[in-house]
Structure formats: C-alpha cells, structure tokens
C-alpha cells in the first residue's frame, strides 16, 4: 500500500465532494461551519452490517481459508434483531423496491452471503489484492483525495485490476448513473498510484448483493469525463458558491429543522 502524506493540501473524500455536488449549502453547513450532525437511519446501519460481513468473507478467502458461514450468519441475525428494535417501523415497511428490511435480511442470508466465493470460483483468474483498501493521493497540488476501496482484484490473465464497490441497493442502477460515476473516477486515480497501473487497465463495477448482480461503469474514459466535473466543483467551492439546491431531498436532510 502506498503511504503518502500530503501536508498542506485540502483533504477530500468522495462523500465530501459529493455533498457539494448534491447541495452547496449543505456542504457549507457541514464542512465549513463544522456543524456535524449524525442522523442514524436503517439504510446506513444495514449497509454497514453487510459491508462488515463482506469484509470478513473477503479476508478469509484472501487467506485461502474456509469461510465460517454459520458464525457469520448468527452474527448477522443478532445484529439484524437489534435493527428491528431500533427501527421497528422501518424494519417491517416496504421501500420503493417492494421489500422490507426483514425480507432483505432473509435474502442476504439465503443467497447473497455466498456471492463472493462463487464469484471467485467462477473467475479463477482473479486474485483479491485490496479489502477496505485505504488511499490518499495528490489530486491537483491543492486538494488530496482519501478514502477506502471496498474490494480490488488483480486479473492475472490480463494484468488488469477490477474495483468493486458494494451497494445494498434493492434496485439496480439506471444507465445514466453508470455512465461516468465520480466515485469511480476517484477510485481509479487512487488505484493508479496504489498499484502502479495505467487507468485503461482498471475496471470498475458496483456489486449489488440484494439484486444478485454486478453493474459495470459504462464509460471507457471515466477520468477524462469526470475530471472537468471535479475541477468545476472545486472551483465553485473556492469561489464561495454555496447557494442551496432545493429539491425533494431537502425533506430528508439532517439540516432540515422539520426532519
């Protein structure tokens, strides 16, 4: 792993720059005015549970050891019961996918929990080289990006890297969301430095356990398409453009006094 310290650069994560893209005023309230509000919700907590389980599976498989699915499932059930107690209404209410979180728990335990091992058995040319892989790199001598990549594989037959980002979405992404995801642009630039590999040798995809599919980014040149967008966002921040973006999402914003 590349260990770099870019002292003096403005540090950004994907979520931080994504917040500015979503709502400039929310960015100001959170990152400039330092109003850090924690708003717990079932989607985030369930996502964390799935990510932790997937990380444990990946680390075991990376070591070439058998996965103790019984132990993992028991822990998943215990933590899911805590979610049911913490969010009694949301846990048993159907979301836009038509599923309740209770059903999502059953779905994950019945089949999705085995997906990574089956994926590696189907693709013996892939070797896990990164799990919750930390990164930090100099973006433009003014800003640095830091964060972690859920999973990275080396395709030993092509000398390529495949990056997977795990999403607990219950519905698959639309093509418009896959054309040039900023998140993957950040990850590709990180992977270039982490593993000393050119961008055209890096592929990205979302892994959706609950949908039982993976969805690949549709752009061949994600950095080329996303870098102008990132540069524009940074320009807006430095010009102090913090006008609020009014949308239906404001209803769920943690800074909405009616939330």
Secondary structure, 3 states (H helix, E strand, C coil): CCCCCCCCCEEECHHHHHHHHHCHHHHHHHHHCCCCCCCCCHHHHHHHHHHHHHHHHHHHHHCCCCCCHHHHHHHHHHHHHHHHHHCHHHHCCCCCCCCCHHHHHHHHHHCHHHHHHHHHHHCCCEEEEEEEEEEEEECCCCEEEEEEEEEEEEECCCCEEEEEEECCCCCCCCHHHHCCCHHHHHHHHHHHHHCCCCHHHEEEEEEECCCCEEEECCCCCHHHHHHHHHHHHHHHHHCCCCCCCCCHHHHHCCCCCCC
